[in-house]
């Protein structure tokens, strides 16, 4: 039962992307701002992008309050494919808006983040050594090891 609930939460969260460091302005039309940014990234017409957006809203987090950053923008996409393309592009090249670099993150449910906390030191070591791994749902990681040597 617990695992199926985690799968449902992950499925729901898969439609969302989180955008950090998007400058806030008074009386902004957030949907238009995101349409502008994404149209530039995907090199498509703004009307096409507007059809792909389901929900766009700002979220205030503890991190934002502590560090006095702009609030995160959460975007739910109509199609998963568009979300995957945007995420992939953001990993390959930097996205900028008003001379500020925008960070694109996946939405991960709190329950899954807490389960992954136990593997944090292992993930840090693997990243440091350049070893590829994939997070498993609901818990664990899949490590691709093709080299020789030992992990200390």
Helices and strands as residue ranges (DSSP letters): H 2-13, E 16-20, H 30-42, H 46-52, E 53-59, H 62-67, E 72-77, H 80-92, E 95-97, E 100-106, H 110-116, G 117-119, H 120-129, E 133-135, E 141-143
